[in-house]
Amino acid sequence: MKHELVIPAQLQSLQNVNIGPPNISRMWQYKIQKIAPENKIVKPGDILLQFDGQDLRNRLLTRQSELDAAKKELEKLLLEDAAREEDLRLALAEANMNMDIAKRKVEITDVSRSEIERRKQQADYAIAQVRSAQAQQRLDEHKARRIVNQQVQEARITSFQSKVDEIKTSIDKLTIKSPSAGIVVINTNGDGDKHAVGDTVFMGASLIEIPSLENLAIKMEVDEADTTKVFIGQTVAVVLNNYPERSFTGVITSKGQAYRQKSTRNQKIVFDVWITLDNLDTEIMRPGMQANVTIPLAKEEF
């Protein structure tokens, strides 16, 4: 009579990152330009995927041209406004000078001056005052328009710059780097083939998985009939099918509370059990490896 229970199991990673196309405005399809090879060990920052960005680069050229043109327009506007302001300042200075001359003529006391001449000089002074005020008004209005025109043009530049920056950020997003250390597992497409360079994929697709090699555990499915033979804290032996000469020890750390059918084709009732290994050998251990777990039984369980 056997004094142990042997159950098939699988090595799984408890930390798994899914990688797919980035979320980019106005892009729904992505062409894979580069993809990390299957089973490659990666560290944070390593490149996993690159997508074709020709459309984005074309959009960038258009937006950059608009931005450059808007900046040139602002430079031209500032130069023209500065020249116009200088002309208005000169006109104001001339109007003020003419007003001062007319004022001095009015203030001169000359008994030989006729009444008609005196009234004419007063009229000239009044006209000079009006022309000075008009010149000042034209200068003030120009300054106000200059501020508004500059603000409008700067707002256009800010808008174009924002669009350029957004496209540059989107282009950077087309290169996807690993957020964590692990091993590359390439997912399959709808036809069951591994994703590869040249494939066109849609936003939201899961292209690569990065399971961690530092957080591995054993998962096994235990028959309902063996429920009482398995308990948390139990020490077990684990042998990987690919390395039958090696034996690892572990402890049962979790038992599923729900029972379920093993599969749609296998009606056997099982529950999940997780085992934490005492020591990991990341040189040989890979997620998905098959294993056998040996559970020692107490005499009353024989």
C-alpha positions, 0 to 999 in steps of 0.5 A: 500500500502506498504511503504517499499521494502523487499528483500532477502539477504545473509551475506557474508565476504569481506575478504576470504582466500582459503587454499589448499595443499602446493607447494612442489617439486616432490609432486602432491598428498597429503593425509589429516592427520588432518583438522580443524573442520567445523565452528571452530573460528581460529586465526592467527597461528592455525593449519588448515591442516596437510598432510602425510609426510612419503615419505618426511621423507624417502627422508630426511633419505636418504639425511641425510645419504649422508650428514653425509657420506660426512662430514665423508669423509671430516674429513678423507680427512683432516686427511690424507692430514695433515699426507701426508703434514707432511711427505712431510715437513719432506722430504723437511727438510731432502733434505734441510739438505742434500743440506746444507751438500753438499754445505759446502763440496763444499765450503771447501778449501782443497789443499789435495783434488783431482780434482776428489773428488772436482768434485764429491762433486760438482755433489753431491751438484747439485743433492742435489739441484735438490732433494730439489727443487723436495721435495719443488715442491711435497709439493707445489703440495700437498697443491694445491691439498689439497685445491682443494680436500677440496673445492670439498668435501665442495661443496658436503656437501653444496649440500647435506645440501641444499637438507636436508634443502629443505626437512625439509622445505617441511615437515614444509610446510605440516602443514598449519596454518591460516594466519588470524582470521576467521571461518573454512569452509570446501569445498567439493570434486568432489562428493559433500562431505566435505574434510576429514581425509584420503582423497587424494587431488591434488596440487592446490585444495581448501580445506578450506576457512577462511572468516573473521568475522570482515569484514562482509557485506550484499549482495542482488540482486535487481530486475531491476524494483526497480533500482530507489528505491535503492541508495547509502547512503540509511539506511536499516534494516536487519533481519537474518532469524535465529534470527528474533527477532534481527534487525540490521541497515546498509547503502547501500554502493555499487550498481552494474553497470551491470545487469545480469540474476538471474540464469540460471533457473531464467531469471529475471534481477537483479543487486547486492547491498552491505550493510555495517552494523552499528554494527556486532555481531560476536557471532551470525553472520556467512557468508552464513546466509540468511537475509531480508533487508527492504528498506523504500520508499519515498511517490513518490515510493509507 
